[in-house]
Every structure is written in C-alpha cells, then in structure tokens.
Amino acid sequence: MSEMKPGLLDRVIQQSALRRFRRWAETARHADLRELRRNRAAARRLKYHLDELIYVADDRLGLPVLGNQAVPVPYDADWSWRPEAWCGPLSVQGMSAVANKAMLGREVTLFHDCSQSELTLRQLRNTSADDLAAYGLRLDVFRFDGSYLSLVIDLPAEATVGLKRKHLIRFDAIVDLERPLEIFARLNVQHGPNTEQIVRELPVTDRELVVEFDLAYTKLNEKRVEKVWIDLIFENPDMSQVVLRDLYFSRRPRAEM
C-alpha cells in the first residue's frame, strides 16, 4: 500500500465529520430526544472551535499584506500615530441612527444636530493589497436635516509632549467618496483656558490626502499644552457615503531658517 500524502487523512476525517453533522441536521426534527440531546452537545462543542477559527482567520486575513504595516511618515518626524479604529477590531464595530456625541472606540466621536438621525458609522476591514491600514471607517448619511456634521479624532497625550510652535502637524488620509463632497480638517490645540484652531480644506480630488498645520501662525503657549484633537467637518453631506480607508498623523519640526 502506497504511503498517504501529508494531509490526506485529515481531509478524509474532515469529510466524514461533515457528512455526519449534515445527517444529524437533516434528521434533527424526527430524531429520538436522547440522540438529539447528544448531537446538540457535540455540535455546540464544535461550534465553539469553529467560531474561534473564523474570528482569528477573519482578523488575520483582513490585515494588509506583510511589508505594509508601517506608517509612511516624513524622515524627520518626531512622533507618529494611527488611531485604534484603523488598527484593530473594536468591541463595537458599528452604529446606526447615531446619536450626537456617540463614540466608536475610545478616540472617534460623531457630532451633529439632526432632529432625527439617519446616520450610520461602521468599522470595516480593508482587504485590498493597496491598503496600508488593517481597517477603515465608513460614514453613511441618508436624509440630513442638521446644520453641522463632524467626526472628531482625539490625539493621544504623546502628541502634546514637547509640542512647540516650530512644529508642523501632518494629517494623511485615504478617502473614498460616493459623490463630490467638501470636507474640512480643523486642528484644535488646547493650552490652558484657550484653544488654538487651524482649518484646512481637504483636497478631495485626490484619494490620498496630505494636509499640514503650521503652529507658527498660532499663539500657542508651549508650557500649557493639554490636549490636541482633529475635527473632520462635512459640508452638505445629505445622501452621501464617506469611507476613510486610512488615517494617521505625524509631527515634525520646521526647518530652521
């Protein structure tokens, strides 16, 4: 008898188990109750392992290909960061009829003043070889009766350490739009009782966006920096879909003159 190829026995056992569970499922309505109880217990034990396999497989297969894990930042950057919603699975991955000030994860908050919310916000997996981030974020807007809609990303405390007016804060994103839409990015830096703000319009004619905020044009009190966050402001978002495939930040000192 010739030697079995590696894995062949496993496939035979797998097919046998599959046929057995298929037969149990087909005869479940008429099976003896004692037999049905025993089959249910076996199915539940198997389901636990199947769910674990599917969860881990989906998570790993949703990641970008090897080699695309790094955040591409300027060579002289002294800090960089990608929010958690674009890095790994959130415990709650989506919301519908999103309420004002609703948070998705620990760093993303949606603000609006709709009397009736027809907004959905959902984390999705990036699977294209061109995607750098493992996950993306999709915002769907149906009927919109409000006057403002913004997505706020809170930057971590590390972004405030050593932050000075000589710094440029850079914002990189990959954005897919269902239709042309005006989007503004507003940098907010809280220092003591005051907040410095810089607004830039995103060049949405390009899918890959780069925006820089120059702190030299602010009155930042470098000794009292407490918090940094970004507002993404959507103008006239009625009946639109925005997919933020990637989002990351970096900071670098301006070249000395």
Buried (B, 14 or more C-beta within 10 A) or exposed (E): EEEEEEEEEEEEEEEEEEEEBEEBEEEEEEBEEEEBEEBEEEBEEEEEEEEEEEEEEEBEEBBBEEEBEEBEBEEEBBBBBBBBBBBEBBEEBBBEEBEEEBBBBEBBBBBBEBEEBBBBBBBBBBEEEEBBBBBBBBBBBEEBEBEEBBBBBBBBEEBBEEBBBBBBBBBBBBBEBEEEBEBBBBBBBBBEEEEBEBEBEBEBEEEEBEBBBBBEEBEBBEEEBEBBBBBBBBEEBBEBBBBBBBBBBBBBEBEEE
